[in-house]
Amino acid sequence: MVRSAVHVYLRTRPTSAGSSSLSVQQDGKTIKMLLPKNAEAGLINNQLEHLLFKYDGILPKASQETVYSTCAQDVVDHVLRGYNGTIFAYGQTGAGKTYTMSGDTQSYQQRGIVPRAIHQIFKEIDMRVDQEVVVRASYLEIYNEVMYDLLADHFDTLVPSTGASSMDGYGQSSEQYGINHRDAMGGSKKGHHKGTAVGDPYSGHFLGSSYKKDTLHVVDAEVKGLVKRVANTEEEALALFFAGESIRSTSKHALNSNSSRSHCIFTLYLETKQGSDSLGMKGLQSKLTCVDLAGSERTKKTHASGQTLKEAMFINKSLSFLEQTVNALSKASHSRGASSGGRRVLGEDGTSASSDQGNAFVPFRQSKLTSVLKDALGGNCKTVMIGNIWPEDRHLEETISTLRFASRVRQLTTNAVVNERRDPEFLVKKYERQVANLKQELAMRDALSGTSNRLSSRYGSFSEAEKQEIKRIARKMLNGETPIEDVTLHSLNYIRELFMQVKQCADEQKSELGNKHASAMLELETKLKQFGSDATKVEAASKADEGKAASDEAASAAVGESDKPSGFHVGNAPSDARPDRGAGTPVASMENQEDLADTYQDVSAPMPLDLSPALGTSMSGSIDKSTAFDLFKYEVEEGRNLSMILKERKKRLTDLRHNLRDQTMELNSGKEEIDSLTHALKNREGTKSEGDQDVVDEEQYKYMQSLKTAKRNYREVYQKVRDSQLQVQTCSRDVVAAKVDLYKRFNDWYPRTMANVVSRDELLAKMNSLSVQADEENELLDASEHFDKVEMQRIILEDPDSLAFHTAKKSLKKMTPLAKGKTLRGEKAKATMTRRMERDLALNFGLKQ
Ligand SMILES: Nc1ncnc2c1ncn2[C@@H]1O[C@H](COP(=O)(O)OP(=O)(O)OP(=O)(O)O)[C@@H](O)[C@H]1O
């Protein structure tokens, strides 16, 4: 097992004052700190003149983009490949942790690591047409050592329009677990809201103080009961994140007007499935955890009092537990690394120090934070820490402690592995099959023992050359050139390979036939259309009912006739029920789900449509195709409709697959029931004396009846599975057809619209004139709708990638109308105060709340 080091980066907050004590060395990874020789700066040190700290990178004056590409992109990439990843920001209050993790959530340019990670994840998922990836999100807040679910039921009130409100598929409900909810306005539902405003009464925090404790539990670094919301798109995931952000607890103090008063942990869970239901689904399960820790603070400096002081005490205490945990882990790692000749090695489970250390105790359970971060600090996770510092002389002491902590974290190692998962039912079946095959193989070996054939008995897999040879024999068998009796069957393994090759040859022949069938279908369709117009003429000439009857009869005759050779029933579907397929469209030959990816490539290949981010954002001079494609999807009615159809079909496909999976599981348990009843029946028969063999006793009768019912149920479920399989196949084809349609129409539209358009402004003007025409033709938009539309066009043209961000922001704002000049937090606080007053009044009058 390979352990890898936790990577640590240092980011400095820009400051006008600057620091005379800190300097970054030439390697860009080492920071030098000169130690002052006086007590005024809070330090007295007579021996050392300076300290050197080395990290994986130092980022002074770095843009948000640089920070993301340096520190986070690789972790997210790993998460997409099935690893767990954690990115956490640590540092004193006001040093820029929230700015680093969340960024300025009002500004796309200044967005932080979380929105960027969401974008990277969904962009990659969009490219994986052959995989089913389900993304879920959770948002946990640890405030005063109590855990809150920031995506609990208030979320439906906050962002219903995005559709991102479905809970996870496990039927988890927050109520069920008795979670401490924050309501939409930031107060604890179960609690007694106790607001403490510092300065501006609208910028204070409002939190519950009489909440029920220990309702969320941490088991093996997993928070049980936390709601995981499904996010189908980037926009939905962003909406979830923004909704959680809007109710985080913050407060104002002397060093930060918007200081986080809690540790916030936003997690994205990815479940990737690949394979077919019949062969068993192979899946990856990974998660990306983004942690914005509350900042350590000297209460003397922040002038904290009252509630803010209490919060500061909780924050400092939990950070000190974190330090103790890291210290224990790094000590263990250090000593074991030294004794093993390596650098840093930890106990495999990451929970305890090395045995060389005499199993040193690592205090993970001391606090909620360390329990949750257990994996990130030493378990199955790829971890990155960003240390944020505020490089001013007045913060020297805090800076030193951040630098020291970061150095210790850099000594930790984790053990990240790909989290592969197979459907357990499928695995059991697979192993059962393997055991049965091995038994047969052995029996065959015994039978063949002593003969030369025995030498040919193989257990390993065949080489490519051997497979080709077997395939040649299979083809000859299929073509009737070699009689089956003439084929020497060397071993069971050989027979299996031969079967597979026969199947493959048969599939190839089937696919050839399918292509021929597709062209025949096209021909048939053309004929049907022709026939349709002839029939219309006939209908016009004759009486309505007679004409219809004649037409139906003629239609079915024609359909039946052409259909005969293939054995398919075409039916009497209206001509517009089938998507318009061009002669070269590969959809017609689509036979199964595996063809999806190929088709996607086939379809996109002839169209120079590059959706890579680099092209998508390049706006120098002319309009690139990627931008135009986004425009087509969002702004042109035809494209919007097609894109909507594609989205709906994809959604339906996902639902159908889930349904199929459930039914397959039901089928499997039905089979198990039949097996066990058969077994029981046989046992019963075996225990009877010879004379009683012909008499069915009561117990036997019971088994027989149950067996009959089980078999009947099995048949019913089996039929359902077959139907669902067909539905999935049809729906897969519909998805591909919708994709093809969208690309095809776009390719028609693109040269038409882009003719003579070379610059962004020209396109904007053209789009505006088109939309004005469209508005006039359809219905007039009101002023705000028109503004939104123009704004969307501007966003798409400037940076199509930013669309999801802006739309998610807009949907959140719509639900929380803001008064001009007021912040969301201000509104939240105001509403909380109003509610509190109402509640107090009600309490005074003895009304129940
Ligand atoms: N790299 C940076 N570039 C621009 N502004 C920054 C940067 N880092 C921090 N800031 C600004 O400094 C202020 C404090 O930052 P932030 O709230 O992120 O600190 P914090 O470490 O999260 O503090 P706390 O622990 O109190 O929550 C914010 O106004 C933020 O915009």
The ligand as an ORCA input file, in Angstrom:
! r2SCAN-3c Opt
* xyz 0 1
  N      -6.367     36.852     -1.401
  C      -7.265     37.810     -1.147
  N      -7.560     38.724     -2.099
  C      -8.482     39.670     -1.874
  N      -9.165     39.806     -0.715
  C      -8.915     38.940      0.256
  C      -7.959     37.893      0.108
  N      -7.913     37.203      1.239
  C      -8.811     37.761      2.064
  N      -9.403     38.810      1.473
  C     -10.429     39.674      2.077
  O     -10.175     39.733      3.458
  C     -11.373     39.711      4.202
  C     -11.349     38.564      5.219
  O     -11.277     37.354      4.505
  P     -12.049     36.045      4.932
  O     -13.398     36.355      5.476
  O     -11.959     35.102      3.836
  O     -11.151     35.590      6.145
  P     -11.268     34.278      7.014
  O      -9.922     33.723      7.159
  O     -12.292     33.378      6.452
  O     -11.742     34.871      8.375
  P     -12.627     34.194      9.545
  O     -11.841     33.085     10.100
  O     -12.821     35.303     10.525
  O     -13.886     33.773      8.914
  C     -12.495     39.563      3.213
  O     -13.032     40.842      2.958
  C     -11.812     39.053      1.962
  O     -12.480     39.472      0.803
*
